[in-house]
Amino acid sequence: MNRTLPIASDRGVSRRAFLKFCALTASLLALPPGAAAILADSLARARRLPVVWLSFQECTGCTESLTRSSAPSIERLLFELISLDYSHPLQAAAGAAAEQAREASLAANHGRLLLVVDGSVPTALGGACSTIAGEDNLSLLARCLDAAEAVLAVGTCAAFGGLPAAAPNPTGAMGIAELMAQGLVPRRPLVNLPGCPPIPEAMSAVLAHRVAFGRFPELDAQGRPLAFYGETVHDRCSRRGHYEAGRFAKTFDDAGARAGWCLLELGCKGPTTRNACSTLRWNGVSNPVESGHPCLGCSEAGFWDRGSFYAPLAAPAAAAAEPQARRGAAVYDRNCASCHGSAPGGLATPADEVPALLRSGKVRAHRFSLKDGDMQALLDHLKEAR
């Protein structure tokens, strides 16, 4: 471990910043204890990973996000880990010199370079909707994939089509996975990092993992790293306690909104959106929900076409996103715990008789109504507790 520190210092990275980054990255990726030391040693000695970054139908927000990665900054660490041979926003070269640099990297690093893509790829009108140096995006992507070992789709546009693919999708925009599935470009190992834009540390951590260990972290069925997309925004939301207690803001300026109540009824898509916004925060400070705005669901496929951002989730969607066991516990805590205690196992009434008793109205304290889904969740919770 100590041998890595002079190497890091020689690269202009302080010992404190380097170890902080390694510890943070290991934690974000849910690596086992001791992984930070292994990561530090591997990063300090790893060969720089050749990277070609292609930007298609996009807004540059994903690149802007990556440049805001911390501990240490992108300039001080990531550009020592990767050889960024081509990137529209970040490269110094322009015009013919930039294109020559890309082609030189494709030839010199054939079969071992990492291709990073942000932005969707237009397929309509023979690719005429977007070209780079006279070459349509689809053709350029296919050529670069042919030389790549793997591809990182950064942002919802590259992962799922994003805003350019919203109805009526005049440019025929597609994400990388769909293009591969339709046989329009060569297949390569694919990692999706959706978000509009993705969280900076999610991008830097995945790159660091690839450089240090020669592989990507564990992925879900949609090719997203489980460390960042394994839970919903709702699962770790700072307003979750208000959700459990049934406290919902009705307007953006009512007393509930000012008190930090749940934004579900104002259109929050947190229960159906997988991302790490609730735990990582943006710039280490906050996230949209903490700042008083509902989650837009921007890291999910087709989010732009799912109706108004401010329309509440349909009841079935919200219920399906909530694990049944946790939902039942929440119903019990909200309606029953004040009289019967926090442990439902001691209730005298058999679990199967509870729904009829609650609906009878015979007990004054039981004169509250539960929807069928909440009633079933409560019944399941009571049975499990016994």
C-alpha positions in Angstrom: 0.0 0.0 0.0 2.7 2.5 0.9 4.4 1.9 -2.4 1.4 3.4 -4.2 1.7 6.8 -2.5 4.9 8.0 -4.2 3.4 6.9 -7.5 0.3 8.9 -6.8 2.3 11.9 -5.7 4.4 11.8 -8.8 1.1 12.2 -10.8 0.2 15.4 -8.9 -2.3 13.7 -6.6 -1.9 14.3 -2.9 -1.8 11.3 -0.5 -4.9 12.5 1.3 -6.9 13.0 -1.9 -5.9 9.7 -3.4 -6.8 7.6 -0.4 -10.0 9.5 0.1 -11.0 8.8 -3.5 -10.1 5.1 -3.2 -12.1 4.8 0.1 -15.1 6.6 -1.4 -15.0 4.6 -4.6 -14.8 1.2 -2.7 -17.7 2.3 -0.5 -19.9 3.5 -3.5 -19.3 0.2 -5.3 -20.2 -1.8 -2.2 -16.8 -3.6 -2.3 -15.7 -5.8 0.7 -13.6 -4.5 3.6 -10.0 -4.0 2.6 -10.9 -3.2 -1.0 -9.8 0.4 -0.7 -6.2 -0.7 -0.2 -6.4 -3.1 -3.2 -8.0 -0.4 -5.3 -5.3 2.2 -4.4 -2.5 -0.2 -5.3 -4.2 -1.2 -8.6 -5.0 2.3 -9.6 -1.5 3.6 -8.9 0.1 0.9 -11.1 -2.5 0.3 -13.8 -1.9 1.2 -17.4 -3.9 4.1 -18.6 -7.1 2.9 -20.3 -7.5 4.3 -23.8 -10.9 5.9 -24.2 -12.7 7.4 -27.2 -15.8 9.4 -26.1 -18.5 10.0 -28.8 -21.2 12.6 -28.3 -24.3 12.3 -30.5 -27.8 13.7 -29.9 -27.1 15.2 -26.5 -26.9 18.4 -24.5 -23.3 18.0 -23.1 -24.9 17.7 -19.6 -23.3 14.2 -19.1 -19.8 15.5 -19.8 -20.5 18.5 -17.6 -21.6 16.2 -14.8 -18.4 14.1 -15.0 -16.2 17.1 -14.7 -17.8 17.8 -11.3 -16.7 14.5 -9.9 -14.9 15.0 -6.6 -12.3 13.4 -4.3 -10.2 14.3 -6.2 -11.3 16.3 -9.3 -11.6 14.8 -12.7 -8.5 16.8 -13.8 -6.3 15.5 -11.1 -7.1 11.8 -11.1 -9.3 10.4 -13.8 -7.2 11.9 -16.6 -4.2 10.0 -15.0 -6.2 6.7 -15.2 -7.6 7.0 -18.7 -6.1 8.3 -21.9 -8.9 10.4 -23.2 -7.9 10.3 -26.9 -11.1 11.9 -28.3 -13.9 13.9 -26.7 -15.6 16.9 -28.4 -16.1 19.0 -25.2 -12.7 18.2 -23.5 -10.1 17.8 -26.3 -7.8 20.6 -27.3 -7.6 19.6 -30.9 -10.3 20.6 -33.4 -11.3 19.9 -37.0 -9.1 17.5 -39.0 -6.6 17.1 -36.1 -9.3 15.9 -33.8 -10.6 13.3 -36.3 -7.0 12.1 -36.9 -6.5 11.6 -33.2 -9.6 9.5 -33.0 -8.6 7.3 -36.0 -5.1 6.9 -34.6 -6.5 5.7 -31.3 -8.9 3.2 -33.0 -6.0 1.8 -35.0 -3.4 1.7 -32.1 -5.8 0.3 -29.5 -8.0 -2.0 -31.6 -9.7 -4.5 -29.4 -8.8 -3.0 -26.0 -10.1 0.6 -25.9 -13.2 1.6 -24.0 -15.8 3.5 -26.0 -17.9 6.0 -24.1 -21.1 7.3 -25.7 -23.4 10.1 -24.6 -26.4 11.0 -26.6 -28.9 9.0 -28.7 -28.2 7.8 -32.2 -30.5 9.0 -35.0 -31.5 6.3 -37.6 -34.0 8.2 -39.7 -33.3 9.8 -43.1 -30.3 7.7 -43.7 -28.5 9.2 -40.7 -28.7 12.7 -42.1 -30.1 14.2 -38.8 -26.7 14.2 -37.2 -23.2 14.0 -38.7 -19.6 14.5 -37.4 -17.0 15.5 -40.0 -19.4 14.4 -42.7 -20.0 10.9 -41.3 -23.4 10.0 -39.9 -23.6 9.0 -36.2 -24.7 5.4 -36.8 -21.8 4.7 -39.2 -19.3 6.3 -36.8 -20.6 4.3 -33.9 -20.4 1.0 -35.8 -16.8 1.7 -36.8 -15.7 2.6 -33.2 -17.6 -0.4 -31.7 -15.7 -2.6 -34.1 -12.4 -1.5 -32.4 -13.8 -1.4 -28.8 -13.5 -3.9 -26.1 -16.6 -2.6 -24.3 -18.9 0.4 -24.3 -20.2 2.7 -21.6 -23.5 4.4 -22.4 -23.5 7.5 -20.3 -26.9 9.2 -19.7 -30.5 8.3 -20.5 -30.1 9.3 -24.1 -27.3 6.8 -24.8 -28.9 4.2 -22.6 -32.5 4.3 -23.7 -32.9 7.0 -26.3 -33.9 9.7 -23.8 -35.5 13.0 -24.8 -34.6 12.8 -28.6 -36.5 9.5 -28.7 -39.7 11.0 -27.2 -42.8 10.7 -29.3 -43.1 11.2 -32.2 -39.3 10.6 -32.4 -38.7 12.3 -35.7 -35.0 11.4 -35.9 -35.5 7.7 -35.1 -33.4 8.1 -32.1 -32.2 4.9 -30.3 -30.0 4.0 -27.3 -27.0 1.7 -27.7 -28.7 -1.4 -26.4 -31.5 -1.1 -28.9 -29.1 -0.6 -31.8 -27.3 -3.7 -30.8 -30.5 -5.7 -30.3 -31.6 -4.8 -33.8 -28.2 -5.7 -35.3 -27.5 -2.2 -36.5 -24.1 -2.0 -34.8 -21.6 -4.7 -33.5 -22.4 -6.2 -30.1 -20.0 -5.4 -27.3 -20.2 -5.7 -23.5 -22.4 -2.8 -22.4 -22.7 -0.8 -19.2 -25.6 1.7 -19.0 -25.4 4.7 -16.7 -28.8 6.4 -17.2 -29.7 9.8 -15.7 -30.3 13.2 -17.1 -27.4 13.6 -16.3 -25.9 10.7 -14.4 -24.4 11.3 -11.0 -20.7 12.3 -11.3 -19.4 9.8 -8.8 -21.3 7.0 -10.5 -19.4 7.6 -13.7 -16.0 8.0 -12.1 -16.4 5.0 -9.8 -17.3 2.7 -12.7 -14.3 3.9 -14.7 -12.0 3.4 -11.6 -13.4 -0.1 -11.1 -12.7 -0.9 -14.8 -9.1 0.4 -14.6 -8.3 -1.2 -11.2 -9.9 -4.7 -11.7 -10.1 -5.0 -15.5 -13.8 -5.5 -15.4 -17.0 -3.6 -14.7 -19.0 -3.9 -11.4 -22.0 -6.2 -11.1 -24.9 -5.2 -13.3 -28.6 -5.6 -13.3 -30.8 -7.0 -16.1 -30.7 -3.6 -17.9 -26.9 -3.4 -17.7 -26.9 -0.8 -14.9 -24.4 -1.1 -11.9 -26.3 -2.5 -9.0 -24.2 -0.3 -6.6 -25.9 2.8 -8.0 -29.2 1.5 -9.5 -30.0 -1.4 -7.1 -32.5 0.7 -5.2 -35.1 3.3 -6.0 -34.9 7.0 -5.1 -37.9 6.3 -2.8 -36.1 3.6 -0.9 -33.6 6.0 0.7 -35.5 9.3 0.4 -35.0 11.8 3.2 -38.8 12.3 3.1 -39.5 8.6 3.5 -40.7 9.0 7.1 -43.4 11.4 6.0 -44.5 8.9 3.3 -44.8 6.1 6.0 -46.8 8.4 8.2 -49.2 9.4 5.3 -48.1 13.0 5.3 -48.2 14.4 1.7 -47.7 17.9 0.4 -50.7 19.0 -1.8 -49.2 22.0 -3.4 -45.7 23.4 -3.7 -46.4 26.2 -1.2 -48.6 24.6 1.4 -47.6 24.0 5.0 -46.7 20.3 4.2 -44.3 21.3 1.5 -42.6 23.8 3.8 -42.4 21.1 6.5 -40.7 18.7 4.1 -43.6 16.3 3.6 -43.6 13.6 0.9 -44.0 14.8 -2.7 -45.7 11.8 -4.1 -49.0 13.6 -4.7 -47.1 16.3 -6.6 -45.9 13.8 -9.1 -42.8 12.3 -7.5 -41.6 9.3 -9.6 -39.1 8.2 -6.9 -41.0 4.9 -6.2 -40.5 3.7 -9.8 -37.0 5.2 -10.4 -33.8 3.4 -9.8 -30.9 5.7 -9.0 -28.6 6.8 -6.2 -29.7 10.4 -5.9 -31.0 9.9 -2.3 -27.6 8.7 -1.1 -24.9 10.3 -3.2 -26.4 13.8 -3.6 -25.3 16.2 -6.3 -22.1 18.1 -5.7 -22.2 16.5 -2.2 -24.9 18.9 -1.2 -28.5 18.0 -2.2 -30.8 16.3 -4.7 -34.0 17.4 -6.4 -36.3 15.9 -3.8 -34.4 17.4 -0.9 -34.5 20.7 -2.7 -38.3 20.6 -2.8 -39.0 19.2 -6.3 -40.4 15.8 -7.2 -38.2 13.2 -8.8 -38.8 13.2 -12.6 -37.8 9.6 -13.1 -35.1 10.8 -15.6 -33.0 7.6 -15.3 -35.8 5.3 -16.5 -36.6 4.4 -20.1 -39.3 6.5 -21.7 -39.6 8.9 -18.8 -40.4 11.8 -21.2 -43.5 10.0 -22.5 -45.1 9.0 -19.2 -47.4 12.0 -18.9 -47.0 15.1 -16.9 -44.1 15.3 -14.5 -46.5 16.7 -11.9 -49.2 14.1 -12.3 -49.2 11.6 -9.3 -48.2 8.0 -10.0 -51.2 5.7 -10.7 -52.1 3.8 -7.5 -51.1 0.4 -8.9 -47.6 1.7 -10.0 -47.0 3.3 -6.6 -48.2 0.2 -4.8 -46.1 -2.2 -6.9 -43.0 -0.2 -6.2 -43.4 -0.7 -2.5 -42.3 -4.1 -1.2 -45.4 -5.8 0.4 -43.7 -6.5 3.7 -42.6 -2.9 4.2 -45.9 -1.6 3.1 -47.8 -3.8 5.6 -45.4 -2.6 8.4 -46.0 1.0 7.4 -49.8 0.5 7.6 -49.6 -1.1 11.0 -47.3 1.7 12.3 -49.5 4.4 11.0 -52.8 3.0 12.3 -52.3 0.4 14.9 -49.0 0.8 16.8 -50.3 3.7 19.0 -52.8 1.4 20.7 -51.3 -2.1 20.3 -47.6 -1.4 20.5 -44.9 -1.7 17.9 -44.9 -5.6 17.9 -48.1 -6.9 16.3 -47.4 -10.5 17.4 -49.3 -10.0 20.7 -52.7 -9.1 19.1 -55.5 -11.2 20.6 -57.6 -11.2 17.4 -56.6 -13.8 14.8 -55.0 -12.2 11.7 -57.7 -13.6 9.3 -60.4 -11.9 11.4 -58.8 -8.4 11.5 -60.1 -7.2 8.1 -63.7 -7.9 9.1 -63.2 -6.3 12.5 -61.8 -3.2 11.0 -64.6 -2.9 8.5 -67.3 -3.5 11.0 -66.8 -0.1 12.8 -67.6 -1.8 16.2 -64.5 -0.4 17.8 -64.3 3.4 17.9 -60.5 3.4 17.5 -60.9 1.3 14.4 -63.0 3.8 12.5 -60.5 4.4 9.8 -60.7 3.1 6.2 -58.0 1.1 4.4 -57.9 0.5 0.7 -57.9 -3.2 -0.4 -54.2 -3.2 -1.2 -53.3 -1.7 2.2 -55.6 -4.1 4.0 -54.0 -7.1 2.3 -50.5 -5.7 3.1 -51.5 -5.3 6.8 -52.9 -8.9 6.9 -49.7 -10.3 5.4 -47.7 -8.3 7.9 -49.8 -9.7 10.9 -49.4 -13.2 9.7 -45.7 -12.9 9.2 -45.3 -11.4 12.7 -47.0 -14.5 14.2 
